[in-house]
Amino acid sequence: MNDGASSKTQLDAMQYRLAVTHALRCMFGDIGAAMRVDLIAYEHAQSCGTLRVESRNLCRLWSAITMLAEFERLPCQFEVEAVHGALVCHAVDSREFMRTLAQMPA
């Protein structure tokens, strides 16, 4: 979450999850806020989280977090870095695998 200046406001995992729920509620009301979204990993230093959602709800979640501009009266921005069909694919990202493979000695 960026506070508009050069510094960042750090969120804890609970605030991050609340921001996601807030985005869903703003876009889709109480029905959207009731959507099952799991925060399965969170890195506090980067304010970066891994979310799990059913594939049928992916577009709704993506739309809601992309359109969120403010949380707790501070400017806010989510960036989607990767989307995978299964959690195991997240663990073995092909881009990271190819990068690692290219760095290996022959």
C-alpha positions in Angstrom: 0.0 0.0 0.0 1.5 3.3 -1.0 0.6 6.4 1.1 1.1 8.8 -1.8 4.6 9.8 -0.8 7.8 7.9 -1.4 7.3 5.8 1.7 5.0 2.8 2.0 2.6 2.0 4.7 3.2 -1.5 5.9 0.3 -3.8 6.4 0.1 -6.9 8.6 -1.6 -10.0 7.3 -4.9 -9.1 8.9 -5.0 -5.7 7.3 -4.0 -7.2 3.9 -6.9 -9.6 4.2 -9.3 -6.8 5.3 -8.2 -4.8 2.2 -9.1 -7.7 -0.1 -12.5 -8.0 1.6 -13.0 -4.3 1.4 -12.3 -4.4 -2.3 -14.7 -7.2 -2.9 -17.4 -5.4 -0.8 -16.9 -2.1 -2.7 -17.2 -3.8 -6.1 -19.8 -6.5 -5.4 -21.5 -5.7 -2.1 -22.0 -8.2 0.7 -22.2 -11.1 -1.7 -18.7 -10.2 -3.0 -17.4 -9.8 0.5 -18.7 -13.3 1.3 -16.6 -14.8 -1.5 -14.1 -17.4 -0.2 -10.6 -16.0 -0.6 -7.8 -17.5 1.4 -4.6 -15.7 2.3 -2.1 -18.6 2.2 1.1 -16.7 2.4 2.1 -13.2 3.4 5.4 -11.3 3.3 5.2 -8.4 5.7 8.3 -6.5 4.5 7.0 -6.4 0.9 3.3 -6.3 1.8 3.0 -9.2 -0.7 0.4 -11.9 -0.3 -0.6 -15.2 -2.0 -4.3 -15.5 -2.4 -6.3 -18.7 -3.2 -9.7 -18.4 -4.8 -11.9 -20.8 -6.8 -11.3 -20.4 -10.5 -14.9 -19.3 -11.1 -14.3 -16.3 -8.8 -10.9 -15.3 -10.2 -12.2 -12.5 -12.5 -14.3 -11.0 -9.7 -11.4 -11.0 -7.3 -9.0 -9.6 -9.9 -11.4 -6.9 -10.8 -12.1 -5.9 -7.3 -8.4 -5.6 -6.1 -7.4 -3.9 -9.4 -10.1 -1.2 -9.0 -9.4 -0.6 -5.3 -7.8 2.9 -5.0 -8.2 3.6 -1.2 -8.1 1.6 2.0 -8.5 3.1 5.4 -8.3 6.6 3.8 -4.9 5.9 2.3 -4.1 5.4 -1.4 -3.9 1.7 -2.1 -2.8 -0.4 -5.1 -2.7 -4.1 -5.7 -0.6 -5.7 -8.4 -1.2 -9.2 -9.7 2.2 -10.8 -10.3 1.1 -14.3 -11.3 -2.0 -16.5 -11.7 -1.8 -20.3 -11.5 -4.4 -23.0 -11.9 -3.1 -25.0 -9.0 -1.0 -24.2 -5.9 1.7 -26.7 -7.0 2.2 -24.5 -10.1 2.8 -21.6 -7.9 5.6 -23.5 -6.1 7.3 -24.3 -9.5 6.8 -21.2 -11.6 8.1 -21.8 -15.1 9.7 -18.3 -15.4 11.7 -18.8 -12.1 12.6 -22.4 -13.2 14.0 -21.1 -16.6 15.9 -18.3 -14.8 17.4 -20.8 -12.4 18.2 -23.2 -15.2 20.0 -20.5 -17.2 22.2 -19.7 -14.2 23.3 -23.3 -13.8 26.9 -24.2 -14.9 27.0 -26.4 -18.0 
